[in-house]
Amino acid sequence: MMNKKKFFIYPLAAVALLTLGSCSDDEGGDGGPKVPPVTGDGIAIVVPEGGFKAEACSPLTIKATVAEGKEYDITWSWNGEVAATGTEMDFVAPRAGVYEVTMHAVDDAQKDTTITVSVTASEPDGGLSPYITSISDYRPAPGQFVNQMPEYSEGDTQEDMNAKVLAAIGDNARGMITLGGYGGYVVCGFDHTIANVPGEADFKVLGNAFYNNGSSSDGSSMPGGSCEPGIVMVAYDWNRNGVADDDEWYELAGSEYAKPTTVKGYGITYQRPADGALADIPWTDNQGGAGSILRNTYHQQDYWPMWIEDAELTFQGTLLPPNAVDESGTGTYWVLYAYEWGYADNRLNTEDESNFDIGWAVDADGNKVYLPGVDFVKIYTGVNQQCGWIGETSTEVVGVNDLHLLNEQ
């Protein structure tokens, strides 16, 4: 993560020797001749001959160099909003085109320097898919649809189940998977970096939420029906190792994130029934709570993910407040009400509220994080609730779409 702080780096005399990349490699350089730097008083950007060039949806590193003894607070902007802080930024173009990137620097004497450069993004050879192209992990919590969506067959391994998930929700297949009770998750990958375009939604998560025509007993104006909100996390592959490392994950803060009814640092542990029994799945949490994922008459298979041999399953994350109301008062009519925005399987697929902005990313302390884009999306069930005869609340996922590649943003 790039933090806003002061930097002391290269002498200005060395600026002309530094290269900045027109390729999407770690060094940010193309090795070719350079034109004179775009420069201000004590700070500069070296521009490659012909300008900065990159493929769409592939990171390009642009660097500022600062004279010895100078210090700056630096922000980078494009599309009219701040996109990064610090002496360098990774720029990801959402599609082919020409983009302007502006660096704004303020020195210790409060003198401003603004430098704008252009980036030309080309279409990658072979094109890109706007849909999920890989599944690196699928670990549902126990639930009534587990082992059915997707279907488990005896002997299936984790790799087999990952492949079944990809077949269901990858490449716009529009199948469906369940994440089970609270904490169950899936990690999706793509054949490109989904660009974080400042001020715009970047991707959509498809679920199976629907609304009914009723209204809540407390007069809520929010739509309700079957809304099973999942929390969305994102990872940008900063070190380019092709995997989502633990320190690269950030939560997208939805409408409930800052409310006092939302619990941060929630943890839950499910216990596997002994001797393979088809039984309720007990759980305990780190808030002193306990309960069970209850079996019902509609789903008779094992509720424990059968390819996972562990005796316990533990999940940690943010816990959303319950959104289900027994509107009948007798347990016959449950309504699961939608949150405003920012959660999977919470609003209709046709609504803008099922879109996600990478700009919502926050760190573990709730601080805003500037990400160039995302390479991985993780979705997990965000509520822990039983709703009588309809069972536990479990987020379902149908797909993840890059809105920029689909020209929907």
Helices and strands as residue ranges (DSSP letters): G 12-17, E 38-39, E 43-45, E 52-55, E 60-63, E 65-66, E 72-78, E 81-85, E 88-91, E 97-107, E 112-122, E 134-139, H 158-169, E 177-178, E 185-195, E 203-206, E 210-211, E 224-226, E 230-235, G 246-248, E 249-252, E 263-271, G 274-276, E 281-285, E 290-293, E 312-319, E 324-326, E 334-337, G 352-354, E 355-356, G 358-360, E 361-362, E 373-381, G 388-390, E 396-397, E 399-402
